[in-house]
Amino acid sequence: MIAEKLDGVTSILNKRKVLKGIPARSRDGIGFLDLGVTLVRYRKAGIGKQTLVFFTDPPIVIEHYDYLISCLRQNYQVIVVEAPGFGFSLPSTSLKYDLVSSVQVVEQILMQLLQIKATLIAPCGFGYVALEVAQKRPDLISHLVLSQVPSWQEMLKWKEHRDPKHVLATPILGQLLLMALKRSRARAWLKTAMSNHSLLESFNELVQVSFSQGAAFNLASSFQNLFTGRAPVTPSSDCPTLFVWGDGDASHCKCAKQSSLDMVPHADIFRIKDAGHFPELEATDEFLGPVLDFLHKH
């Protein structure tokens, strides 16, 4: 826990700056939940009988979702949440990043933000958290949409490929390295993960601005705690599930995409050729088409 406390100390120092500064008012509908173990930043927008909850994939922040929200807000309520420990969802020194703790935190978030069942849309590592939340709380989740989420075994291979020297996976060293190098590492990650490089600089600019405003990027704590241990417990066949893959994601080029179905055999799977790690943002129209069709069919 000492390593994670380092990230928490930095966030505590930035908390007042975030709550009183631009991150609290950069868009309409921005709010914060204080869960004790973490501050959670979210944005609510739109109207409609169906609610779509997006969790961001670091270093992406709420401000990246402007176009997607504009496409949905006339027909859906959209909630975008920055995952604890990333963006302006600043952790305390007691936040744990393991699967069980993350499920508990997401459950609290949804209980406070939702009035009806919602579709939970979650990326990459946070997809496993979403799977367990859907299994544990079917009263909160109507549908799952998971992007860049292979089988647990394939994800552990991905982790090894992304951190072959185990630097991020080394407690304290990983945290200190990211504190010093997060600006350059975030841009390098976007360059690797994105397929549409025409968006790279605009995406990176928002990320760098967020860092200047106090955003967190606690990837080392996540690597050390979330991607370890047992595989997630998957939901029953009563929860309609769609896996979306951006095929242009170089970080997942060796992942067996069909392995997603090993976890949820009844799920649908859809692949977007020209999208990378962030398909909902890189190819929003191509992403929304199959997602909304999926929701209407189920």
C-alpha positions as CSV (number, residue, x, y, z in Angstrom):
1,M,0.0,0.0,0.0
2,I,3.0,2.4,0.4
3,A,3.3,2.7,-3.3
4,E,-0.3,3.6,-3.9
5,K,-0.1,6.1,-1.0
6,L,2.4,8.1,-3.1
7,D,-0.2,8.7,-5.8
8,G,-2.7,9.6,-3.1
9,V,-0.5,12.2,-1.6
10,T,-0.1,14.0,-4.9
11,S,-3.8,13.9,-5.5
12,I,-4.6,15.4,-2.1
13,L,-2.3,18.3,-2.9
14,N,-4.3,18.9,-6.1
15,K,-7.8,18.4,-4.7
16,R,-8.6,22.0,-3.9
17,K,-7.1,23.2,-7.1
18,V,-9.4,20.8,-9.0
19,L,-12.6,21.6,-7.1
20,K,-12.1,25.4,-7.3
21,G,-10.6,25.5,-10.8
22,I,-11.4,25.0,-14.5
23,P,-12.0,21.2,-14.2
24,A,-15.1,21.9,-12.1
25,R,-16.7,24.2,-14.7
26,S,-15.1,23.4,-18.1
27,R,-18.4,21.8,-19.4
28,D,-22.1,21.9,-18.5
29,G,-23.2,19.1,-16.2
30,I,-19.9,18.5,-14.4
31,G,-20.1,17.3,-10.9
32,F,-18.1,15.5,-8.2
33,L,-18.7,12.6,-5.8
34,D,-16.6,12.4,-2.7
35,L,-16.5,8.7,-1.8
36,G,-13.9,9.1,0.9
37,V,-11.4,6.8,-0.8
38,T,-11.6,8.8,-3.9
39,L,-13.0,11.9,-5.5
40,V,-15.0,11.1,-8.7
41,R,-15.5,13.6,-11.5
42,Y,-18.4,13.0,-13.9
43,R,-20.5,14.8,-16.5
44,K,-24.2,14.4,-17.0
45,A,-25.8,15.6,-20.3
46,G,-28.8,14.9,-22.4
47,I,-32.3,13.7,-22.0
48,G,-33.9,10.4,-22.7
49,K,-35.4,7.2,-21.2
50,Q,-32.1,5.3,-21.6
51,T,-28.9,6.1,-19.7
52,L,-25.5,5.4,-21.1
53,V,-22.6,5.5,-18.6
54,F,-19.1,5.8,-20.1
55,F,-15.9,5.3,-18.1
56,T,-12.9,7.0,-19.6
57,D,-9.7,5.2,-20.5
58,P,-6.6,7.1,-19.2
59,P,-5.2,9.5,-20.1
60,I,-8.5,10.4,-21.7
61,V,-10.7,12.9,-19.8
62,I,-14.3,14.1,-20.0
63,E,-13.4,16.9,-22.4
64,H,-12.6,14.4,-25.1
65,Y,-16.2,13.4,-25.2
66,D,-17.7,16.6,-26.6
67,Y,-18.6,15.2,-30.0
68,L,-19.9,11.9,-28.7
69,I,-22.2,13.7,-26.3
70,S,-23.4,16.0,-29.0
71,C,-24.5,12.9,-31.0
72,L,-26.4,11.4,-28.2
73,R,-27.8,14.1,-25.9
74,Q,-31.1,14.6,-27.8
75,N,-32.2,11.0,-27.2
76,Y,-30.2,9.6,-24.3
77,Q,-28.9,10.7,-20.9
78,V,-25.1,10.4,-21.1
79,I,-22.9,10.1,-18.0
80,V,-19.1,10.2,-18.5
81,V,-17.0,9.2,-15.5
82,E,-13.3,9.5,-15.0
83,A,-12.0,6.3,-13.4
84,P,-10.7,6.7,-9.9
85,G,-7.0,7.4,-9.9
86,F,-7.1,9.0,-13.4
87,G,-8.1,12.4,-14.7
88,F,-9.7,14.5,-12.0
89,S,-11.1,11.5,-10.1
90,L,-8.4,12.1,-7.5
91,P,-7.7,9.2,-5.0
92,S,-7.0,9.4,-1.3
93,T,-4.1,7.6,0.2
94,S,-6.4,4.7,1.0
95,L,-7.7,3.9,-2.5
96,K,-6.9,0.3,-3.6
97,Y,-6.7,-0.4,-7.3
98,D,-7.5,-4.1,-7.1
99,L,-10.5,-5.7,-8.8
100,V,-12.6,-6.2,-5.6
101,S,-12.1,-2.6,-4.4
102,S,-12.7,-1.2,-7.9
103,V,-16.0,-3.1,-8.1
104,Q,-17.1,-1.6,-4.8
105,V,-16.2,1.9,-5.9
106,V,-18.0,1.6,-9.2
107,E,-21.0,0.2,-7.4
108,Q,-21.1,3.3,-5.2
109,I,-20.7,5.6,-8.2
110,L,-23.6,4.0,-10.0
111,M,-25.9,3.9,-6.9
112,Q,-25.4,7.7,-6.5
113,L,-25.7,8.7,-10.2
114,L,-28.4,6.4,-11.5
115,Q,-32.2,6.5,-11.2
116,I,-32.8,3.6,-13.5
117,K,-30.8,0.7,-15.0
118,A,-28.1,1.9,-17.4
119,T,-25.9,0.6,-20.1
120,L,-22.3,0.5,-18.8
121,I,-19.7,1.2,-21.4
122,A,-16.2,0.5,-20.2
123,P,-12.7,0.1,-21.8
124,C,-9.7,-2.1,-21.5
125,G,-8.7,-2.9,-17.9
126,F,-11.9,-1.3,-16.5
127,G,-13.9,-3.7,-18.6
128,Y,-13.2,-6.5,-16.1
129,V,-14.5,-4.2,-13.3
130,A,-17.7,-3.7,-15.4
131,L,-18.1,-7.4,-15.8
132,E,-18.1,-8.0,-12.1
133,V,-20.4,-5.1,-11.4
134,A,-22.9,-6.4,-13.9
135,Q,-22.7,-9.9,-12.2
136,K,-23.1,-8.4,-8.7
137,R,-25.7,-5.7,-9.4
138,P,-28.0,-6.7,-12.2
139,D,-30.4,-4.1,-10.7
140,L,-28.1,-1.4,-11.9
141,I,-26.9,-2.6,-15.3
142,S,-29.1,-3.4,-18.2
143,H,-26.4,-3.8,-20.9
144,L,-22.6,-4.0,-21.2
145,V,-20.5,-2.6,-24.0
146,L,-16.8,-3.3,-23.5
147,S,-14.0,-2.1,-25.8
148,Q,-10.5,-3.5,-26.1
149,V,-11.3,-6.3,-23.6
150,P,-9.9,-9.7,-24.4
151,S,-9.9,-12.7,-22.2
152,W,-8.1,-12.4,-18.8
153,Q,-5.3,-14.5,-20.0
154,E,-4.8,-12.4,-23.1
155,M,-4.9,-9.2,-21.0
156,L,-2.1,-10.5,-18.8
157,K,-0.1,-11.1,-21.9
158,W,-0.9,-7.5,-23.0
159,K,0.3,-6.2,-19.6
160,E,3.6,-8.1,-20.1
161,H,4.0,-6.7,-23.6
162,R,3.4,-3.1,-22.4
163,D,5.8,-3.4,-19.5
164,P,8.4,-6.0,-20.5
165,K,11.0,-4.8,-18.0
166,H,8.4,-4.7,-15.2
167,V,9.1,-1.1,-14.4
168,L,5.5,-0.1,-14.0
169,A,4.8,-3.3,-12.1
170,T,7.5,-2.5,-9.5
171,P,6.1,-0.7,-6.5
172,I,7.4,2.8,-5.7
173,L,9.7,2.8,-8.8
174,G,6.7,2.7,-11.1
175,Q,4.9,5.4,-9.3
176,L,7.9,7.7,-9.2
177,L,8.7,7.1,-12.8
178,L,5.3,8.1,-13.9
179,M,5.3,11.2,-11.7
180,A,8.4,12.3,-13.5
181,L,7.5,11.2,-17.1
182,K,3.7,11.2,-17.3
183,R,3.6,13.9,-19.9
184,S,5.9,12.1,-22.4
185,R,4.6,8.7,-21.5
186,A,1.0,9.8,-22.1
187,R,1.8,11.1,-25.5
188,A,3.8,8.0,-26.4
189,W,0.8,5.8,-25.3
190,L,-1.6,7.8,-27.4
191,K,0.7,7.5,-30.5
192,T,0.9,3.7,-30.0
193,A,-2.8,3.1,-29.2
194,M,-4.6,5.5,-31.6
195,S,-5.3,4.5,-35.2
196,N,-6.4,7.9,-36.4
197,H,-3.2,9.9,-36.0
198,S,-4.9,13.1,-37.4
199,L,-6.5,13.3,-33.9
200,L,-3.2,12.7,-32.0
201,E,-2.2,16.3,-31.3
202,S,-5.7,17.5,-30.4
203,F,-6.1,14.5,-28.0
204,N,-2.7,15.0,-26.5
205,E,-3.3,18.8,-26.0
206,L,-6.3,18.1,-23.9
207,V,-4.3,15.5,-21.9
208,Q,-1.4,17.9,-21.3
209,V,-3.8,20.7,-20.2
210,S,-5.4,18.3,-17.8
211,F,-2.1,17.5,-16.2
212,S,-1.4,21.2,-15.8
213,Q,-4.8,21.5,-14.0
214,G,-4.0,18.7,-11.6
215,A,-5.1,15.5,-13.3
216,A,-3.9,12.1,-12.1
217,F,-2.4,9.3,-14.2
218,N,-1.8,6.5,-11.7
219,L,-1.2,3.7,-14.2
220,A,1.6,2.1,-12.1
221,S,-0.8,1.5,-9.2
222,S,-3.3,0.0,-11.7
223,F,-0.7,-2.3,-13.2
224,Q,0.4,-3.4,-9.8
225,N,-3.0,-4.2,-8.4
226,L,-5.7,-4.6,-11.0
227,F,-3.9,-6.9,-13.5
228,T,-3.1,-9.6,-10.9
229,G,-4.9,-12.5,-9.3
230,R,-8.0,-14.2,-10.4
231,A,-10.0,-13.7,-13.5
232,P,-13.2,-11.6,-13.1
233,V,-16.6,-13.2,-12.4
234,T,-18.7,-12.7,-15.5
235,P,-22.4,-11.8,-15.7
236,S,-25.2,-14.3,-16.5
237,S,-26.6,-14.6,-19.9
238,D,-29.4,-12.3,-18.8
239,C,-27.1,-9.3,-19.3
240,P,-26.8,-8.5,-23.0
241,T,-23.1,-7.8,-23.8
242,L,-21.3,-6.3,-26.8
243,F,-17.6,-6.4,-27.3
244,V,-16.2,-3.7,-29.6
245,W,-12.7,-3.8,-31.0
246,G,-10.7,-1.0,-32.6
247,D,-8.5,-3.1,-35.0
248,G,-6.0,-0.2,-35.5
249,D,-4.8,-0.4,-31.9
250,A,-1.1,-1.3,-32.1
251,S,-1.0,-2.1,-28.4
252,H,-3.5,-4.9,-28.9
253,C,-2.3,-6.1,-32.3
254,K,-1.3,-9.5,-30.8
255,C,-4.4,-10.0,-28.8
256,A,-6.8,-12.7,-29.8
257,K,-9.9,-10.6,-30.3
258,Q,-12.3,-13.6,-30.3
259,S,-11.1,-14.5,-26.8
260,S,-13.5,-11.9,-25.5
261,L,-16.2,-14.5,-26.1
262,D,-14.4,-16.9,-23.8
263,M,-15.7,-14.8,-20.9
264,V,-19.2,-14.1,-22.2
265,P,-20.1,-16.7,-24.8
266,H,-23.5,-15.2,-25.5
267,A,-22.0,-11.8,-26.3
268,D,-21.9,-10.1,-29.6
269,I,-18.7,-8.8,-31.0
270,F,-18.1,-5.9,-33.5
271,R,-14.8,-4.8,-35.0
272,I,-14.0,-1.3,-36.4
273,K,-11.1,-1.4,-38.9
274,D,-10.1,2.3,-38.7
275,A,-10.4,2.8,-34.9
276,G,-7.7,2.3,-32.3
277,H,-7.8,1.9,-28.5
278,F,-10.5,4.6,-28.1
279,P,-13.1,3.6,-30.7
280,E,-15.9,5.7,-29.2
281,L,-13.8,8.8,-29.7
282,E,-11.7,8.0,-32.8
283,A,-14.6,6.7,-34.9
284,T,-17.6,7.9,-33.0
285,D,-20.2,7.4,-35.8
286,E,-18.9,3.9,-36.6
287,F,-19.0,3.1,-32.9
288,L,-22.5,4.4,-32.2
289,G,-24.1,2.6,-35.1
290,P,-23.6,-0.9,-33.9
291,V,-23.9,0.0,-30.2
292,L,-27.3,1.7,-30.6
293,D,-28.5,-1.2,-32.9
294,F,-27.4,-3.6,-30.2
295,L,-29.4,-1.7,-27.5
296,H,-32.5,-1.6,-29.7
297,K,-32.3,-5.3,-30.4
298,H,-31.9,-6.3,-26.7
